[in-house]
Amino acid sequence: MTAQIDLQNIDVTFGNVKAVKDVTLQVEKGDIYGVIGFSGAGKSTLVRTINLLQEPSNGSVSVNGTTLFKNQKLQISKKQLQEKRRKIGMIFQHFNLLNEETVLENVAFALKHAGLNDEELEKRCLHLLDLVGLKDYADHYPAQLSGGQQQRVAIARALANEPDILISDEATSALDPKTTNQILDLLYDLNKKLQLTVVLITHEMDAVKRVANKIAVMENGQIIEKGNLREIYLHPQKELTKQFVGGALEAQHILNTYHLESVSAQDQLYQLVYKINDVTKSVVADLDVALNTKASILYGNVEVLSGEAIGTLAILLKLDSEKQKQAIKFLEEKNVVVTKLDKGVLTDD
Ligand SMILES: Nc1ncnc2c1ncn2[C@@H]1O[C@H](COP(=O)(O)OP(=O)(O)OP(=O)(O)O)[C@@H](O)[C@H]1O
């Protein structure tokens, strides 16, 4: 199947900053593709090449089977590009609404080229506001709305030209956790209801886990790992991915902040990930009974990924290396995916 968005070998260079380096990414129709990484990793720059708000220095961009950019130049006319861009909606962290205009006028703004009469325009805007749960707010002004409601207006505006792709660039980063979840759930519903492909840029793994089916992890302008979310969650390869998927960041924070007195340099932090269905009793209790490990649990969580309950633990094993090997073997025999974690500032061995 041809990908709906096909980015091949994309480089983006600003002066001597290589913001994106040789990135290849394919997004299929109907995906919610999470692109995660810390600030400055190159996420925004990369996704802005999809609608050529950012031209790559090298590489090719194809959307819906049309090559938009290749051999360092546009492959379609400026007018065609404008039309293609209307079919790729975008939402941002700061909503970017017009404060002097009503909610309805903000949505209508995106339709000014559509050639609709006043009645058709109002009907279409009210329909869009209904889709995002804001039909009764058409006459309000942005300042009268909460952050979550303002983002809903921005989503209605982004959907005005019936796009088949929605790019969400840190759209929930300015929102509280509850509102974040409501907006993510709305994106998930729109993905299902409208077959809308969503590219979700974020630095929050919780956002990706809540709605995405695929994930790309970015670091220093490169995608270091990508693919099916559950696969990557269960078998993270790169250190940064391990940090994002499990409780590693939290566990490291606990280790580094509280300076646990009894922790020594050879003690090792492990992340355990397992399908809840595979485990009937506490894996750590079993481990302790079998090998007397006295593991300390620094983080624990259970969540549902693609309909399956997945458990994550970060544990500290205070054992010599032979005993650690035995512990890992014991856990792996129980279908637990064990990953050795970097201990952050504690790692001086
Ligand atoms: N227009 C520009 N001119 C020069 N440098 C830029 C420009 N846009 C981005 N950069 C640089 O490119 C790198 C990647 O930035 P980018 O905004 O894509 O990262 P990001 O992962 O989206 O991070 P953030 O979440 O902080 O936006 C950074 O070093 C940034 O300073």
The ligand as an ORCA input file, in Angstrom:
! r2SCAN-3c Opt
* xyz 0 1
  N      13.658     28.976     11.050
  C      14.725     28.496     11.704
  N      15.938     29.082     11.586
  C      17.025     28.595     12.228
  N      17.006     27.511     13.040
  C      15.827     26.894     13.207
  C      14.622     27.340     12.566
  N      13.612     26.520     12.930
  C      14.144     25.601     13.754
  N      15.468     25.818     13.929
  C      16.388     24.989     14.733
  O      16.213     23.655     14.325
  C      16.271     22.770     15.439
  C      15.015     21.931     15.519
  O      13.914     22.773     15.880
  P      12.409     22.282     15.937
  O      11.556     23.446     16.331
  O      12.064     21.563     14.687
  O      12.463     21.226     17.123
  P      11.267     20.593     17.927
  O      11.632     19.175     18.177
  O       9.978     20.840     17.232
  O      11.342     21.364     19.284
  P      10.274     22.348     19.966
  O       9.259     21.436     20.569
  O      11.095     23.078     20.983
  O       9.754     23.217     18.855
  C      16.532     23.635     16.645
  O      17.913     23.652     16.876
  C      16.041     24.993     16.212
  O      16.705     26.014     16.901
*
